[in-house]
Amino acid sequence: MTHHINYQVLARTTRPTKFSELIGQEALTQTLKNAIESGRLAHAFVLTGIRGVGKTTIARLIARALNCVGVDGTGQPTSEPCGVCDQCQMIAEDRHVDVIEVDAATRTGVDDMRQLMEGISYKPVMGRYKIYIIDEVHMLSKNAFNSLLKTLEEPPPHVKFIFATTEIRKVPLTILSRCQRFDLRRIPVDVLLTHFQNILQKEGVQFEMEALECIARAAGGSVRDGLSILEQAIVKVTDNKITVSTVQEMLGLADREKIATVFNCLMRGLVRECLEATKTLYEEGADPDIILQDLLGTTYQTLSFKVSGAVSAEGNKLQALAEKIEPKSLMLVWQVLMKGAEEMKASTMPLENLEVILIRAMHIQGMVGKENRGEIPSLVSSSLSPVSAVSSPVVSPERLVTSFRSDGMPKTFEDVIQLFEKKREPIIVDYLTNDVGLVDFRPGAIKLNQLRESTPNLQPKVAKFLSECTGASWLVELVTEKGQESLGVQRALAREKREKDALSTEEAKKISELFPGAQVVVK
């Protein structure tokens, strides 16, 4: 067995050595190149973005660009470092004495920063500039940040600061205001796909395009994450070819065709077929969390195509699905799946939890059982082969809502108030009783007219609470059209009428005659 002691991972061997080699950050690199060429480079930068998009790489490229002396040793700062001079090579090998990289995650204290700042006043030993690269700068303590302020505002002309962070909100504004900020974008899937193709061609590894698409999607916009997955796939294969099945097994991904089948059954209310297809995916190695995320992605892509015509890689399939599905149904399914994703985080029975989520999504659409009455033509065969179209009738909001938990659904506005009384929500009870008048009520939708000032933005809380209690979507609107008096006023008027009617009876008159001047109280 041969041991390669000096082997380096792809993330290191493919690290860009020029600005032109960076992928997905064209606007940023062009700005930096222009600044370097014009000599208008700021004294401090902060680079922010998710992991693996090039923050540290860009910081090192800036260091090389500022210190490069060219092949003949007489060059000036350049946007295209030569890569062969001593300065470039030492920076590339992490041994340049004037390029100081600090991991703020391990050196968080004020003493660490003071020790670092002590050398700032001294001129560079070898290079043209002293470059301080502080990675994960948001990890510094408050006192450490304060110790940087004065130096960062007026540093010596030979010093440049470059900060990198994944949590820009944790960096104090006093620091950000002294830096030039660059936000690095997530790398698009198509850009990652091309990048991975080029790497595999250089490595002499064969691949299936769909397998690379799976890796590019799983990378989540991070080049480093994608390269780590790609390297794992290269090591896993034995015949020098990366296949879809290899990547799916490695990542616990679900087959895209079978996800389409599950989604199709889900949107048509085919409970048995939907659960069988889901169980098949699970038995083939797909993680329930991944299945749920893929269903969310398919729901979003279908809805996006439906409302805006935006086409993804799934193009034709989504178009066929979207033509027969109403946006309301897609939005309801999205809400149920999103809530289910939160539940899955705490679940100890992921497959069973996923099945319940899917059943809930089908019931809330009001679609369950309709295929047996011939309302939906069968498109899924007994073998659960993928289908390309869904035919389902438009379901009205009333049917969508009342089909789920109908026994616990408030039938009147007073039922809604009683529900809040049972749940001990006095502020909302007072709001619904005294501050608003009812304009229109139907299960799932309430229209109210504001009668007097109250705590602002209570209606979204009412809608959210009702949705949580009933499992159905509720819309609570404030409208300008005139409605009823508040329920409190109605109750007071009804009480006055009862008292008046009671006092006008013969019994009440006799009591008044027997006890002159007495006040008769009606209960």
CORCORNOR-V999007 format. One record per pair of residues at least 4 apart in sequence whose C-alpha atoms are under 6 Angstrom apart, sorted by the first residue. I is the first residue (numbers start at 1). J is the second residue. If there is no record, write none. Layout:
i=I j=J
i=I j=J
This chain:
i=10 j=14
i=11 j=224
i=11 j=227
i=16 j=21
i=16 j=22
i=24 j=187
i=33 j=79
i=35 j=39
i=35 j=40
i=35 j=41
i=36 j=41
i=36 j=79
i=43 j=160
i=44 j=160
i=44 j=161
i=44 j=162
i=44 j=179
i=45 j=162
i=45 j=163
i=45 j=179
i=45 j=180
i=45 j=181
i=46 j=162
i=46 j=163
i=46 j=164
i=46 j=181
i=47 j=55
i=47 j=164
i=47 j=182
i=48 j=164
i=48 j=165
i=48 j=166
i=48 j=183
i=48 j=184
i=49 j=166
i=49 j=183
i=49 j=184
i=50 j=166
i=52 j=222
i=52 j=223
i=52 j=224
i=53 j=222
i=53 j=223
i=54 j=58
i=61 j=65
i=64 j=68
i=64 j=88
i=65 j=77
i=65 j=78
i=65 j=79
i=65 j=81
i=66 j=77
i=67 j=127
i=67 j=128
i=68 j=81
i=68 j=87
i=68 j=88
i=69 j=73
i=69 j=74
i=69 j=75
i=69 j=76
i=70 j=75
i=70 j=82
i=70 j=85
i=71 j=85
i=83 j=88
i=90 j=95
i=90 j=96
i=91 j=96
i=98 j=124
i=98 j=130
i=99 j=130
i=99 j=131
i=100 j=132
i=101 j=133
i=101 j=134
i=102 j=134
i=103 j=134
i=103 j=135
i=104 j=108
i=104 j=135
i=104 j=136
i=104 j=137
i=104 j=139
i=104 j=140
i=105 j=139
i=107 j=112
i=108 j=140
i=108 j=141
i=109 j=141
i=109 j=144
i=110 j=143
i=110 j=144
i=113 j=144
i=124 j=130
i=129 j=158
i=129 j=159
i=130 j=159
i=131 j=159
i=131 j=160
i=131 j=161
i=132 j=161
i=133 j=162
i=133 j=163
i=134 j=163
i=135 j=163
i=135 j=164
i=136 j=164
i=136 j=165
i=137 j=165
i=138 j=170
i=138 j=171
i=140 j=144
i=148 j=152
i=151 j=155
i=153 j=178
i=173 j=177
i=186 j=221
i=187 j=221
i=189 j=216
i=192 j=216
i=193 j=216
i=200 j=204
i=200 j=205
i=205 j=240
i=206 j=241
i=207 j=241
i=207 j=242
i=208 j=243
i=211 j=243
i=211 j=244
i=219 j=225
i=219 j=226
i=227 j=231
i=245 j=249
i=248 j=252
i=248 j=253
i=252 j=285
i=252 j=286
i=252 j=287
i=253 j=286
i=254 j=286
i=260 j=264
i=261 j=386
i=262 j=274
i=262 j=277
i=265 j=270
i=265 j=274
i=269 j=362
i=269 j=367
i=269 j=368
i=270 j=274
i=281 j=286
i=282 j=286
i=288 j=351
i=300 j=304
i=302 j=318
i=302 j=322
i=304 j=308
i=304 j=310
i=305 j=309
i=305 j=310
i=305 j=311
i=306 j=322
i=311 j=315
i=317 j=388
i=318 j=322
i=320 j=388
i=320 j=389
i=321 j=389
i=321 j=390
i=324 j=390
i=324 j=391
i=333 j=361
i=334 j=338
i=336 j=361
i=340 j=357
i=349 j=353
i=363 j=368
i=364 j=400
i=364 j=404
i=365 j=400
i=366 j=400
i=366 j=403
i=370 j=375
i=371 j=375
i=371 j=376
i=376 j=392
i=380 j=384
i=399 j=403
i=401 j=472
i=402 j=406
i=410 j=415
i=410 j=416
i=417 j=429
i=420 j=425
i=429 j=433
i=430 j=434
i=431 j=435
i=432 j=436
i=433 j=487
i=433 j=488
i=434 j=486
i=434 j=488
i=435 j=451
i=435 j=452
i=436 j=449
i=436 j=450
i=436 j=451
i=436 j=486
i=437 j=448
i=437 j=449
i=437 j=483
i=437 j=484
i=437 j=485
i=437 j=486
i=438 j=448
i=438 j=483
i=438 j=484
i=439 j=447
i=439 j=448
i=439 j=483
i=440 j=446
i=440 j=447
i=441 j=446
i=444 j=474
i=445 j=474
i=445 j=475
i=445 j=476
i=446 j=476
i=447 j=477
i=447 j=478
i=448 j=478
i=448 j=479
i=449 j=478
i=449 j=479
i=459 j=476
i=463 j=474
i=463 j=475
i=463 j=476
i=466 j=470
i=467 j=471
i=467 j=472
i=467 j=473
i=467 j=474
i=498 j=502
i=499 j=522
i=503 j=508
i=512 j=516
